[in-house]
Amino acid sequence: MARISEVGVKKIHEICDRYADEKTPLMMILSDIQNEYGYIPLEVQQIVSQRTGISVAEIYGVVTFYSFFSLEPKGKYVIGCCLGTACYVKGAQQVIDRFSELLGIKPGQTTADGLFTLDALRCIGACGIAPAVTINGKVYPKMTVDAVLEVVEEYLVKEGKM
């Protein structure tokens, strides 16, 4: 989304206008934009600022504070590894390290082909099935280092890359 088309700008205006009567519309606007485009780059933040009168600094602060917003495009498959206390003590760091090794990316990065994004998450409330991994909402309970390759291959097969 390096340069936003007129259609894109119009869509962002529509999203902003949808919440014009709300007292505090920013989270709803950003959520809808994130859902529509997959990320919220600075150029989009500037459009939202112009449309709503909310400063770019405030918008940027919200986008960077909440982990479900992103400044960069995410991969088709977003792998979230919980690093909360229960998951961490049951080996979550080794699990995320294995994903990182296999995919050739660090947490917060996306593979060059745009297929995978690896995210380190705070507690996701799945302590009873720790360590937990999510991929696009699908939960992988009691993840092990040995199971990581199998999970990655599952998605590569889906994409016809294996």
PASEBA-1860 file (N, C-alpha, C; in nm, 3 decimals):
! residues 162
1> MARISEVG> 0.084/-0.119/0.000/0.000/0.000/0.000/0.089/0.124/0.000 ~ 0.194/0.122/-0.078/0.288/0.233/-0.082/0.219/0.363/-0.121 ~ 0.137/0.359/-0.222/0.057/0.474/-0.262/-0.087/0.430/-0.263 ~ -0.169/0.504/-0.194/-0.308/0.464/-0.181/-0.388/0.521/-0.298 ~ -0.463/0.434/-0.361/-0.545/0.474/-0.475/-0.662/0.560/-0.427 ~ -0.726/0.625/-0.523/-0.845/0.705/-0.490/-0.953/0.618/-0.427 ~ -0.966/0.496/-0.477/-1.064/0.403/-0.422/-1.029/0.370/-0.277 ~ -0.900/0.351/-0.250/-0.855/0.323/-0.114/-0.882/0.439/-0.020
9> VKKIHEIC> -0.853/0.559/-0.065/-0.879/0.678/0.017/-1.029/0.690/0.045 ~ -1.110/0.667/-0.057/-1.255/0.673/-0.040/-1.302/0.571/0.064 ~ -1.246/0.450/0.057/-1.283/0.345/0.153/-1.244/0.386/0.296 ~ -1.127/0.446/0.312/-1.084/0.491/0.444/-1.176/0.602/0.493 ~ -1.215/0.692/0.405/-1.311/0.797/0.443/-1.443/0.735/0.487 ~ -1.490/0.634/0.414/-1.615/0.567/0.450/-1.604/0.504/0.589 ~ -1.491/0.442/0.617/-1.471/0.381/0.749/-1.474/0.489/0.857 ~ -1.405/0.598/0.834/-1.403/0.708/0.931/-1.544/0.764/0.952
17> DRYADEKT> -1.615/0.784/0.842/-1.750/0.841/0.849/-1.848/0.750/0.922 ~ -1.824/0.621/0.915/-1.908/0.522/0.981/-1.916/0.549/1.133 ~ -1.810/0.606/1.187/-1.802/0.627/1.332/-1.803/0.775/1.370 ~ -1.850/0.860/1.279/-1.849/1.004/1.302/-1.927/1.046/1.426 ~ -2.030/0.970/1.462/-2.113/1.007/1.577/-2.063/0.947/1.708 ~ -1.957/0.868/1.702/-1.902/0.806/1.823/-1.818/0.908/1.899 ~ -1.821/0.897/2.031/-1.743/0.988/2.114/-1.593/0.959/2.101 ~ -1.557/0.832/2.097/-1.417/0.792/2.083/-1.407/0.685/1.973
25> PLMMILSD> -1.397/0.730/1.848/-1.406/0.637/1.735/-1.276/0.569/1.693 ~ -1.162/0.611/1.746/-1.034/0.570/1.689/-1.013/0.420/1.685 ~ -1.038/0.350/1.793/-1.016/0.205/1.796/-1.103/0.134/1.692 ~ -1.226/0.178/1.678/-1.316/0.114/1.581/-1.270/0.142/1.438 ~ -1.227/0.264/1.412/-1.178/0.300/1.279/-1.054/0.217/1.246 ~ -0.958/0.215/1.338/-0.834/0.141/1.313/-0.859/-0.008/1.298 ~ -0.949/-0.061/1.377/-0.983/-0.203/1.368/-1.040/-0.236/1.230 ~ -1.131/-0.154/1.182/-1.190/-0.177/1.050/-1.085/-0.164/0.938
33> IQNEYGYI> -0.995/-0.068/0.952/-0.890/-0.052/0.851/-0.795/-0.171/0.854 ~ -0.758/-0.214/0.975/-0.670/-0.331/0.988/-0.736/-0.453/0.923 ~ -0.865/-0.472/0.947/-0.937/-0.584/0.888/-0.945/-0.573/0.736 ~ -0.959/-0.453/0.687/-0.973/-0.430/0.543/-0.840/-0.448/0.468 ~ -0.733/-0.393/0.524/-0.606/-0.389/0.452/-0.496/-0.478/0.510 ~ -0.514/-0.521/0.635/-0.415/-0.607/0.698/-0.306/-0.533/0.772 ~ -0.299/-0.404/0.755/-0.203/-0.321/0.828/-0.242/-0.175/0.815 ~ -0.172/-0.089/0.894/-0.208/0.053/0.898/-0.081/0.136/0.884
41> PLEVQQIV> -0.035/0.159/0.761/0.087/0.237/0.741/0.066/0.385/0.772 ~ 0.176/0.458/0.780/0.171/0.601/0.815/0.081/0.679/0.720 ~ 0.085/0.647/0.591/0.003/0.720/0.494/-0.146/0.707/0.528 ~ -0.188/0.590/0.572/-0.327/0.569/0.612/-0.357/0.647/0.740 ~ -0.263/0.647/0.833/-0.281/0.721/0.957/-0.301/0.870/0.930 ~ -0.228/0.922/0.830/-0.242/1.063/0.793/-0.381/1.091/0.736 ~ -0.432/1.000/0.657/-0.568/1.016/0.601/-0.671/1.015/0.713 ~ -0.656/0.922/0.807/-0.748/0.915/0.921/-0.740/1.044/1.002
49> SQRTGISV> -0.620/1.095/1.022/-0.601/1.219/1.097/-0.673/1.336/1.030 ~ -0.655/1.348/0.899/-0.720/1.456/0.825/-0.872/1.445/0.832 ~ -0.921/1.323/0.827/-1.066/1.301/0.824/-1.130/1.320/0.961 ~ -1.057/1.283/1.068/-1.116/1.284/1.202/-1.071/1.399/1.290 ~ -0.959/1.462/1.256/-0.904/1.567/1.341/-0.820/1.512/1.456 ~ -0.803/1.381/1.462/-0.719/1.319/1.564/-0.575/1.329/1.514 ~ -0.482/1.367/1.600/-0.345/1.387/1.556/-0.281/1.255/1.511 ~ -0.187/1.266/1.417/-0.114/1.149/1.370/-0.037/1.088/1.488
57> AEIYGVVT> 0.014/1.171/1.576/0.088/1.120/1.692/0.001/1.030/1.779 ~ -0.122/1.071/1.802/-0.214/0.989/1.882/-0.248/0.859/1.809 ~ -0.274/0.868/1.681/-0.307/0.749/1.601/-0.188/0.653/1.601 ~ -0.070/0.706/1.576/0.052/0.624/1.574/0.073/0.557/1.710 ~ 0.048/0.632/1.816/0.062/0.576/1.951/-0.029/0.457/1.973 ~ -0.151/0.465/1.925/-0.247/0.355/1.940/-0.204/0.236/1.853 ~ -0.167/0.265/1.729/-0.127/0.157/1.636/-0.006/0.081/1.690 ~ 0.089/0.152/1.747/0.210/0.085/1.796/0.194/0.025/1.935
65> FYSFFSLE> 0.095/0.070/2.011/0.074/0.016/2.146/0.006/-0.120/2.142 ~ -0.096/-0.134/2.060/-0.174/-0.258/2.055/-0.116/-0.355/1.953 ~ -0.089/-0.477/1.999/-0.020/-0.575/1.914/-0.105/-0.624/1.797 ~ -0.237/-0.607/1.802/-0.318/-0.656/1.690/-0.320/-0.558/1.574 ~ -0.264/-0.439/1.593/-0.246/-0.347/1.481/-0.104/-0.364/1.429 ~ -0.086/-0.338/1.300/0.045/-0.356/1.241/0.077/-0.241/1.146 ~ 0.203/-0.198/1.148/0.250/-0.096/1.055/0.294/-0.156/0.922 ~ 0.318/-0.285/0.922/0.367/-0.357/0.805/0.268/-0.466/0.766
73> PKGKYVIG> 0.266/-0.502/0.637/0.177/-0.611/0.596/0.215/-0.741/0.667 ~ 0.116/-0.818/0.702/0.138/-0.948/0.764/0.134/-1.055/0.655 ~ 0.191/-1.170/0.688/0.188/-1.282/0.596/0.048/-1.342/0.586 ~ 0.030/-1.428/0.491/-0.098/-1.497/0.474/-0.131/-1.578/0.599 ~ -0.027/-1.636/0.661/-0.045/-1.713/0.783/0.034/-1.646/0.894 ~ -0.038/-1.600/0.996/0.025/-1.533/1.108/0.038/-1.633/1.222 ~ 0.162/-1.666/1.253/0.193/-1.762/1.358/0.217/-1.683/1.486 ~ 0.131/-1.705/1.584/0.144/-1.638/1.713/0.189/-1.737/1.818
81> CCLGTACY> 0.305/-1.715/1.874/0.358/-1.802/1.980/0.342/-1.731/2.113 ~ 0.264/-1.790/2.201/0.243/-1.731/2.332/0.370/-1.746/2.414 ~ 0.414/-1.634/2.471/0.530/-1.636/2.560/0.491/-1.592/2.701 ~ 0.363/-1.608/2.734/0.319/-1.581/2.870/0.386/-1.678/2.966 ~ 0.373/-1.653/3.093/0.447/-1.731/3.193/0.426/-1.881/3.181 ~ 0.302/-1.927/3.174/0.276/-2.072/3.168/0.337/-2.133/3.042 ~ 0.321/-2.065/2.930/0.378/-2.117/2.805/0.530/-2.113/2.809 ~ 0.582/-2.004/2.863/0.727/-1.988/2.866/0.794/-2.099/2.948
89> VKGAQQVI> 0.739/-2.127/3.065/0.802/-2.230/3.150/0.786/-2.370/3.091 ~ 0.695/-2.386/2.996/0.677/-2.516/2.931/0.744/-2.523/2.794 ~ 0.834/-2.429/2.767/0.916/-2.439/2.647/0.879/-2.353/2.529 ~ 0.797/-2.251/2.549/0.754/-2.167/2.438/0.870/-2.096/2.368 ~ 0.971/-2.057/2.443/1.085/-1.988/2.379/1.153/-2.079/2.278 ~ 1.168/-2.206/2.313/1.230/-2.300/2.220/1.141/-2.323/2.097 ~ 1.011/-2.320/2.119/0.916/-2.337/2.007/0.927/-2.219/1.910 ~ 0.924/-2.098/1.962/0.933/-1.981/1.873/1.070/-1.976/1.806
97> DRFSELLG> 1.174/-2.018/1.878/1.308/-2.023/1.819/1.311/-2.121/1.701 ~ 1.241/-2.232/1.713/1.237/-2.331/1.605/1.161/-2.277/1.485 ~ 1.047/-2.211/1.508/0.975/-2.147/1.397/1.067/-2.047/1.328 ~ 1.137/-1.968/1.406/1.227/-1.866/1.354/1.336/-1.930/1.267 ~ 1.393/-2.037/1.317/1.498/-2.108/1.244/1.446/-2.165/1.112 ~ 1.331/-2.231/1.116/1.275/-2.293/0.996/1.233/-2.190/0.890 ~ 1.176/-2.079/0.935/1.123/-1.980/0.843/1.227/-1.876/0.802 ~ 1.336/-1.869/0.877/1.441/-1.772/0.845/1.403/-1.629/0.878
105> IKPGQTTA> 1.316/-1.613/0.977/1.274/-1.479/1.020/1.273/-1.473/1.172 ~ 1.276/-1.351/1.223/1.267/-1.329/1.367/1.123/-1.291/1.401 ~ 1.085/-1.303/1.528/0.951/-1.256/1.567/0.929/-1.111/1.523 ~ 0.811/-1.086/1.470/0.778/-0.954/1.418/0.806/-0.939/1.270 ~ 0.865/-1.041/1.209/0.899/-1.033/1.067/0.808/-1.125/0.984 ~ 0.812/-1.101/0.854/0.736/-1.178/0.756/0.833/-1.237/0.654 ~ 0.805/-1.360/0.612/0.890/-1.424/0.513/0.885/-1.345/0.382 ~ 0.993/-1.353/0.305/1.004/-1.277/0.179/0.890/-1.308/0.082
113> DGLFTLDA> 0.839/-1.431/0.086/0.730/-1.468/-0.004/0.593/-1.424/0.047 ~ 0.590/-1.359/0.164/0.464/-1.310/0.219/0.374/-1.419/0.275 ~ 0.427/-1.537/0.294/0.344/-1.649/0.339/0.328/-1.653/0.491 ~ 0.436/-1.630/0.565/0.430/-1.641/0.711/0.478/-1.514/0.780 ~ 0.409/-1.482/0.888/0.454/-1.380/0.983/0.467/-1.451/1.116 ~ 0.573/-1.423/1.188/0.596/-1.483/1.319/0.582/-1.375/1.425 ~ 0.490/-1.396/1.519/0.467/-1.299/1.626/0.484/-1.363/1.762 ~ 0.553/-1.294/1.850/0.563/-1.333/1.990/0.448/-1.264/2.063
121> LRCIGACG> 0.365/-1.341/2.131/0.247/-1.287/2.197/0.262/-1.292/2.348 ~ 0.195/-1.202/2.414/0.185/-1.209/2.559/0.080/-1.317/2.589 ~ 0.044/-1.333/2.711/-0.051/-1.439/2.748/-0.178/-1.432/2.662 ~ -0.215/-1.546/2.606/-0.337/-1.552/2.525/-0.450/-1.623/2.599 ~ -0.426/-1.653/2.728/-0.531/-1.715/2.810/-0.549/-1.863/2.783 ~ -0.447/-1.928/2.735/-0.454/-2.071/2.704/-0.356/-2.149/2.793 ~ -0.346/-2.107/2.916/-0.245/-2.163/3.008/-0.260/-2.314/3.028 ~ -0.381/-2.363/3.023/-0.405/-2.506/3.043/-0.354/-2.593/2.930
129> IAPAVTIN> -0.325/-2.532/2.816/-0.276/-2.609/2.701/-0.138/-2.560/2.658 ~ -0.066/-2.504/2.753/0.066/-2.446/2.725/0.167/-2.554/2.684 ~ 0.259/-2.515/2.598/0.269/-2.389/2.526/0.174/-2.387/2.406 ~ 0.111/-2.273/2.386/0.010/-2.260/2.281/0.061/-2.175/2.165 ~ 0.023/-2.217/2.045/0.055/-2.144/1.923/-0.076/-2.126/1.847 ~ -0.093/-2.010/1.786/-0.210/-1.988/1.701/-0.162/-1.955/1.560 ~ -0.238/-2.002/1.463/-0.213/-1.964/1.324/-0.348/-1.925/1.266 ~ -0.361/-1.795/1.239/-0.487/-1.740/1.187/-0.607/-1.785/1.268
137> GKVYPKMT> -0.593/-1.789/1.399/-0.704/-1.824/1.487/-0.712/-1.970/1.524 ~ -0.645/-2.057/1.450/-0.644/-2.199/1.485/-0.540/-2.220/1.596 ~ -0.582/-2.287/1.703/-0.494/-2.306/1.818/-0.426/-2.442/1.810 ~ -0.297/-2.441/1.832/-0.217/-2.563/1.840/-0.175/-2.578/1.987 ~ -0.241/-2.669/2.061/-0.213/-2.684/2.203/-0.089/-2.768/2.230 ~ -0.027/-2.744/2.344/0.087/-2.824/2.391/0.191/-2.843/2.280 ~ 0.224/-2.733/2.214/0.319/-2.736/2.102/0.457/-2.778/2.151 ~ 0.522/-2.859/2.070/0.658/-2.902/2.101/0.751/-2.858/1.990
145> VDAVLEVV> 0.878/-2.852/2.022/0.978/-2.816/1.921/0.973/-2.917/1.806 ~ 0.954/-3.043/1.838/0.950/-3.146/1.734/0.828/-3.133/1.642 ~ 0.720/-3.074/1.690/0.598/-3.061/1.610/0.601/-2.940/1.518 ~ 0.693/-2.847/1.538/0.696/-2.723/1.461/0.713/-2.752/1.311 ~ 0.804/-2.838/1.274/0.826/-2.870/1.133/0.699/-2.923/1.068 ~ 0.630/-3.011/1.137/0.505/-3.068/1.086/0.400/-2.959/1.062 ~ 0.391/-2.864/1.153/0.294/-2.755/1.140/0.330/-2.667/1.020 ~ 0.456/-2.631/1.006/0.498/-2.549/0.892/0.470/-2.624/0.761
153> EEYLVKEG> 0.503/-2.751/0.758/0.479/-2.830/0.636/0.330/-2.838/0.602 ~ 0.244/-2.842/0.703/0.099/-2.844/0.680/0.057/-2.725/0.595 ~ 0.112/-2.608/0.625/0.075/-2.488/0.551/0.146/-2.481/0.415 ~ 0.265/-2.532/0.407/0.335/-2.536/0.279/0.263/-2.629/0.181 ~ 0.211/-2.740/0.231/0.131/-2.832/0.148/0.006/-2.761/0.099 ~ -0.063/-2.689/0.189/-0.183/-2.613/0.151/-0.154/-2.518/0.035 ~ -0.035/-2.463/0.035/0.004/-2.365/-0.067/0.066/-2.429/-0.191 ~ 0.076/-2.562/-0.190/0.134/-2.631/-0.304/0.285/-2.611/-0.315
161> KM> 0.349/-2.582/-0.202/0.494/-2.558/-0.202/0.570/-2.680/-0.152 ~ 0.500/-2.791/-0.135/0.565/-2.917/-0.094/0.498/-3.032/-0.166
END
